[in-house]
Amino acid sequence: MRIGFFGRLRESLGDEREIAAEAGETVARLRLRLAALHPEAARDLLGPRARACVGDRLVGEDHVVEGEERVEFLPPLSGG
């Protein structure tokens, strides 16, 4: 599966990574796997402020990721 990163995560992990999908993997489990593979980014990956997006929508931690879906981790949004 392809995983895109934005904000601080992009700074430490680059634009995109690819890892093998596990059957029934949730966003929460994916975060844990990524944090174990990339401990330098664990704080940002596991923090409550980074949101996951699949397709064009934000998804919750219990969203099951299909093998061909692209998951993106986004920083908190601000604006005015």
C-alpha positions in Angstrom: 0.0 0.0 0.0 1.1 3.6 -0.6 1.3 6.0 2.3 1.6 9.8 1.8 2.9 12.2 4.4 2.4 16.0 4.8 3.7 18.6 7.2 6.2 17.4 9.8 5.8 13.8 8.8 6.9 14.7 5.3 10.0 16.3 6.7 11.0 13.1 8.5 9.6 10.4 6.2 9.6 12.0 2.8 6.6 12.3 0.4 5.6 8.7 0.2 6.4 5.2 1.5 5.2 1.8 0.4 4.6 -1.2 2.6 2.8 -4.5 2.3 -0.7 -4.4 3.5 -1.9 -6.8 6.2 -5.4 -8.3 6.0 -7.9 -6.4 8.0 -5.4 -3.6 8.9 -7.0 -0.6 10.5 -5.6 3.0 10.4 -4.7 2.6 14.1 -2.7 -0.6 13.4 -1.0 1.0 10.4 0.1 3.9 12.6 1.7 1.4 15.0 3.5 -0.4 12.3 4.9 2.8 10.8 6.0 4.0 14.2 7.9 0.7 14.7 9.5 1.0 11.3 10.3 4.7 11.7 10.9 5.5 15.4 12.2 9.0 14.4 8.6 9.8 13.4 6.7 7.8 16.1 5.7 10.9 18.2 4.1 12.6 15.2 2.5 9.4 13.8 1.0 8.4 17.1 0.0 11.8 18.3 -3.7 12.7 18.3 -3.3 15.6 16.0 -2.3 13.8 12.8 -5.4 12.7 10.8 -5.7 9.9 8.3 -7.2 10.4 4.9 -8.2 7.7 2.4 -9.4 8.9 -1.0 -11.0 12.3 -0.5 -12.2 11.8 3.0 -10.9 11.8 6.6 -11.3 8.4 8.2 -11.3 7.2 11.8 -8.8 4.9 13.5 -11.1 1.9 13.0 -11.2 2.3 9.2 -10.0 -0.9 7.5 -7.5 -0.1 4.8 -7.7 -2.1 1.6 -4.4 -3.1 0.0 -4.7 -0.8 -3.0 -5.9 2.3 -1.1 -3.6 5.3 -0.6 -3.5 6.5 3.0 -2.3 10.0 3.7 -1.4 11.3 7.1 -2.2 15.0 7.5 -1.1 17.6 10.0 -3.7 19.6 11.9 -5.4 22.2 9.7 -5.7 25.8 10.6 -7.0 28.8 8.9 -9.2 31.8 9.1 
